[in-house]
């Protein structure tokens, strides 16, 4: 009797082995962060080899973080900024992508490639002119809290990646569906809002996930434009846990774990759309 039916697919074994190794390597920093946040004062967090299971298990570090910094306020600020950025990015990206995908007009390819070219420009390169524009428009927290929020949101309200992703999703929809809607008397906006948008929900969810993660974890821009501590986002606020001469890594780890939790919840809420949205965005244009 044969113990194995068919040939062993060594290629799949190699691929899965590599994926497992990469997954483990990706999880190690997070596990060390969680372990550090749960270790008591009597335990060495820099022990070698690393000890991932705390011997002096405690939640005191999380309690101390809540006492030292207004972390709840920081979470609320981060949520306002991230949620507003997601909404604007989805709406503006979809509005820009629709004509690039479904309409014919002069200069269409030039406009698309010009937008796509901006992906190669790092934000740090244009940060100074963006900051000057923000100052000129009074979109900083020294004028009002609302202006402070706008200064964090508007520079990231739309980007080339979102436009490209939505365009690819729109292009995957058969033209016959749109032609049927035109025959039924629908105008361009009705086709866009009532027909095409519901059909690209997975891609919208995918764009929302990427935008939320990017906005939630943004540190550089908020640390530059914010001066009012009441408007600090979570990454900037957690940075206050370290001083110029010392840092309690247990508290920093606890604060970092708190900042990760909303991202995990947001991803789990939309994960069923993630793979499908990735496939829609991979359609060749």
LUMDREN-167933 format. One record per residue (C-alpha): y, z, x; residue in three letters. Coordinates in steps of 0.25 Angstrom, whole numbers, plus 2048, in hexadecimal, padded with zeros to 3 digits. Layout:
// LUMDREN-167933
YZXALA
...
***
This chain:
// LUMDREN-167933
800800800UNK
80E7FC805UNK
817808807UNK
824800806UNK
8267F47FDUNK
82F7E9803UNK
8377E9810UNK
8407F4814UNK
84F7F0813UNK
8547F5821UNK
8617F081EUNK
8637F8812UNK
85E804819UNK
868802825UNK
87380081BUNK
87080D813UNK
86E815820UNK
87C811825UNK
882814817UNK
87C822817UNK
881825825UNK
88F820822UNK
88E829815UNK
88A83581DUNK
895833828UNK
89F83181CUNK
89B83E816UNK
89B847822UNK
8AA849823UNK
8AB84C815UNK
89F856816UNK
8A685C822UNK
8B385E81AUNK
8AC86480FUNK
8A486E818UNK
8B187281FUNK
8B8875812UNK
8AD87E80EUNK
8AC88681BUNK
8B189481DUNK
8BA899828UNK
8AE89E830UNK
8A7891831UNK
8AB88783CUNK
8AE879836UNK
8AE872843UNK
8A0877847UNK
89786C84EUNK
88E867849UNK
89586783BUNK
891871831UNK
89286B823UNK
88C87681BUNK
89688281BUNK
89188F81FUNK
89D89781BUNK
89E88F80DUNK
8AC892806UNK
8B688B7FCUNK
8C1893802UNK
8C788780AUNK
8C98807FCUNK
8D088D7F7UNK
8D988E803UNK
8DD87F801UNK
8E18827F3UNK
8EA88E7F8UNK
8F0887804UNK
8F587A7FEUNK
8F88767EFUNK
8EC86D7EFUNK
8EB86B7E0UNK
8F98657E1UNK
8F585C7ECUNK
8E98577E4UNK
8F28547D8UNK
8FC84D7E0UNK
8F18457E7UNK
8EB8427D9UNK
8F983D7D4UNK
8FB8347DFUNK
8EC82E7E0UNK
8EB82C7D1UNK
8F98257D0UNK
8F581C7DCUNK
8E88197D6UNK
8EE8157C9UNK
8F980C7CFUNK
8F08067D9UNK
8E68027CEUNK
8F17FC7C5UNK
8F97F57D0UNK
8ED7F07D7UNK
8E77EA7CAUNK
8F47E47C6UNK
8F67DD7D4UNK
8E77D97D4UNK
8E67D27C7UNK
8EF7C67C9UNK
8E97C57D7UNK
8DB7C47D1UNK
8DD7BD7C4UNK
8EA7B57C4UNK
8EE7A87CCUNK
8FC7A87D2UNK
9037A27DEUNK
9027AB7EAUNK
8F67B37E5UNK
8EE7B27F2UNK
8FA7B57FAUNK
8FD7C17F2UNK
8EF7C67F2UNK
8ED7C5801UNK
8FB7CB804UNK
8F67D77FCUNK
8E97D7803UNK
8F07D7810UNK
8F67E480EUNK
8E97EB80FUNK
8E97E981EUNK
8F67F081FUNK
8F47FF821UNK
8FD809819UNK
90280F825UNK
908802829UNK
91180181DUNK
91381081BUNK
921811821UNK
927806818UNK
91F80C80CUNK
92581A810UNK
933814811UNK
93280D803UNK
92D81A7FDUNK
939821803UNK
9438167FEUNK
93C8177F0UNK
93D8277F0UNK
92E8287EEUNK
92D8357F5UNK
92B8437F1UNK
9398477F5UNK
93F8417E9UNK
9358457DEUNK
9268487DDUNK
92483B7D5UNK
92A8337E0UNK
92183B7EAUNK
9158367E2UNK
91A8287E1UNK
91C8287F0UNK
90D82B7F1UNK
9088217E6UNK
9108147E7UNK
90D8107F5UNK
8FE8107F2UNK
90080B7E3UNK
8F97FD7E7UNK
8F27F77F3UNK
8EC7EA7F7UNK
8DE7F07F6UNK
8DF7F47E8UNK
8E57E67E4UNK
8D97DF7ECUNK
8CF7E87E5UNK
8D47E57D7UNK
8D67D67DAUNK
8C77D57DEUNK
8C37DD7D1UNK
8CB7D37C8UNK
8C67C77CFUNK
8B77CB7CCUNK
8BA7CA7BDUNK
8B67BC7B8UNK
8C27B47B4UNK
8BB7B07A7UNK
8BD7BE7A1UNK
8CC7BD7A4UNK
8CC7AF79EUNK
8C57B4791UNK
8D07BF790UNK
8DB7B4791UNK
8D57AC786UNK
8D57B977EUNK
8E47B9780UNK
8E57C478AUNK
8F17C3794UNK
8F07C67A3UNK
8F47D57A2UNK
8E97D7796UNK
8DF7D079FUNK
8E27D97ABUNK
8E37E77A3UNK
8D97E5798UNK
8CE7DC79EUNK
8CE7DC7AEUNK
8D27EA7B1UNK
8C77F17A9UNK
8BD7E77B0UNK
8C17EC7BEUNK
8C07FB7BBUNK
8B77FD7C7UNK
8C17F77D1UNK
8CC7FF7CBUNK
8C380C7CDUNK
8C08087DBUNK
8CF8057DEUNK
8D38137D8UNK
8C981A7E1UNK
8CE8147EDUNK
8DC8167E9UNK
8DA8247E5UNK
8D38287F2UNK
8DE8217FBUNK
8E98287F3UNK
8E28357F3UNK
8DF836801UNK
8ED830806UNK
8F3839810UNK
8FD831819UNK
90782C80EUNK
908839806UNK
90A841813UNK
916838816UNK
91D837809UNK
91B845803UNK
923851807UNK
9228597FAUNK
9158617FCUNK
9148627EDUNK
9118537EDUNK
9078537F8UNK
8FA84C7F6UNK
8EC8527FAUNK
8EB84C808UNK
8F985080BUNK
8F785E805UNK
8EA86080DUNK
8F185D81AUNK
8F9869818UNK
8ED87281AUNK
8EE86E829UNK
8FA873831UNK
8FF86E83EUNK
8F8878847UNK
8EB87B83FUNK
8E2876834UNK
8D887D82BUNK
8CD87282AUNK
8C687A81FUNK
8D2879816UNK
8D586B81AUNK
8C6867816UNK
8C786F809UNK
8D4867805UNK
8CE85A809UNK
8C285D800UNK
8CB8607F5UNK
8D28527F7UNK
8C584B7F7UNK
8C08507EAUNK
8C98487E1UNK
8C583B7E9UNK
8B783E7E6UNK
8B98407D7UNK
8C18347D6UNK
8B782B7DDUNK
8AB8317D5UNK
8B382F7C8UNK
8B48207CBUNK
8A881E7D4UNK
8A08157C9UNK
8AB80B7CBUNK
8AB80B7DAUNK
8A08027DEUNK
8A37F87D3UNK
8B27F87D6UNK
8AE7F57E5UNK
8A67E97E1UNK
8B17E47D8UNK
8BB7E57E3UNK
8B17DD7EDUNK
8B17D07E5UNK
8B57C57EEUNK
8C37BF7EAUNK
***
